[in-house]
Amino acid sequence: MIITTVPVRVSLRRSFQRPSLYFHSKPRRLQSSNSHPTSSPTPKDSIRNDSPPADSPSSTTTPSLSPPLQSRILTTILSPFHAYGRTHKRSPYRTQFISLVTIYAIGDISAQNINARGTSQPFSSTYDPFKTLRAMIIGAIASAPAYSWFVYLSSSRFNLMLSTSLLHFLSRWTSKGVSTAAAGSTSQSAQRIYNTTNLLLSTSTRVLLTQLIFTPVFLTFFFTSQSLLTPLVSSSPNPANLPSPPQVLDKLKETVPPAFINSWKLWPAVSAINFAYIPLQYRAIFTGFVMVGWQTYLSILNLRAGRRLQEESRETEAEGREGKVGFAA
C-alpha cells in the first residue's frame, strides 16, 4: 500500500500544480513584452518620427539672414566708430585736435562752394585755400579748450556739485512748513522727485551753461581770429593791413548776435542728446556731423561780413579822396 500511494500523491500534486504554472507564465510574458517599449512602436512614436511632407506650409519658409551674417554686417558698420572710440581713449586731445581740424576744413570748403554757386564763376576758380587754412588754424587752437570744457561738464566733480545742490534745495523744500506727521511722506516724495528729475536737471544745467558761457566766448574767438588772420594768412600777407580794434568790434557786432540767436535753434537739442546719452569718447564724432553744417553757416556769415566791411572801407576811402580833392580845389 505504501508503494502504490506515493505515485498517486505525486501525480495528483503535479496535476494541481500545472494550472498554477500555466496561469503564472502568461503575466510574465506580458511583463516581458511591456518592459521593452521600443520593440513595438506606438502610434504616437510613429507620428512623432514622421517628417512633414515637402508641400506642407511649414517646409516653405521665407529666407532670412542668419544671425552670424547679421552680426558680421553690424560689426562691419560699427567697426570705424569702435576704432575711433579706442583711439579717443588712448589719446583724447590728439584725436580731438585731428577731428576739429578736419571738421573746420570741411565746413569752410562747403561754405566757399555755396558762395560760388551764387556767382557765375566755377568753384575751382573762386576757391581760396588760405581761407581753409585759417579755419584749420582756428580749429586747432580751439580743440583743447573746447574738449576741456566738455570734460569738466562730464566730470564726477561737476556731477557731485549738481547732486549736492539739488539735495540741498529739496531738503529746504521739505523742511519748510512741513509738520512732523507729514515729514515722512514728504521726504519720500522728495526722494522720488530727486530720482526722476536728476537726469533732467543735470542735462538742462549743462545745456544752459554751454549756451550762456561757452557759445558767446567761442563765437567771439572765432570771428576775432578770422579778422586777425585774414591779412596774415593769405596769398600776399601784410601785417600792416591788420584791422583796428573798432573795425574788429564792428565785425563782432554784425556777426556774433545773429550767430548766438541761431545757435539756440540747433545746439540745445544736440547738447541735450550729447550729454544724456552719448559717451564721452563718441561725443566729438556725434557733434562733428552737426558742426560741419554749423561751421558752414559761420563761414558764410564771416564771408558776408567781410564783404560788407570791405565795401564800407572802400566807400570811406572814396569819400576821403573826394574831400581831399574838394579841399585842394
Buried (B, 14 or more C-beta within 10 A) or exposed (E): EEEEEEEEEEEEEEEEEEEEEEEEEEEEEEEEEEEEEEEEEEEEEEEEEEEEEEEEEEEEEEEEEEEEEEEEEEEEEEEEEEEBBEBBEEEBEEBBBBBBBBBBBBBBBBBBEBBBEEEEEEBEEEBEEBBBBBBBBBBBBBBBEBBEBBBEBBEEEBEEEBBEEBBEEBEEEBEEEBEEEEEEEBBEEBEEBBEEEBEEBBBBBBBEBBBEEBBBEBBBBBBBBBBBBBBBBBEEEEEEEBBEEEBBEBBBEBBBEEBBEBBEEEBBEBBBBBBBEBEBBBBBBBBBEBBBEBBBBBBBBBBEBBEEBEEEEEEEEEEEEEEEEEEEE
